[in-house]
Amino acid sequence: MGFWDLIGALVIGLLVGLLARFLVPGRDPMGCIGTSLLGVAGAFVGGIISRFIWGAPARMHFAYPGFLISLGGAILVLLLVRVVRRN
């Protein structure tokens, strides 16, 4: 993963994290970095899920498995963070 891939993953992660936080109601006190990391983690989880469903291509970028799959993964990660914080 090169420098621009990392920058792209962080920007897409920020957008996916913001959208996930918007779609899931509730208060989540985290800043821009936390939101970006949430989106990147969601993209990673979405990449793993898509790998199990459709199989992996020869070279798979976990940061870009598809916007909707990344969003679904970010929502799962956000709900998991809420469960962990609650306990």
Summary of the structure (lengths in Angstrom):
residues: 87
radius of gyration: 12.8
end to end distance: 35.7
largest distance: 40.2
contacts: 265
relative contact order: 0.21
helix: 74%
strand: 0%
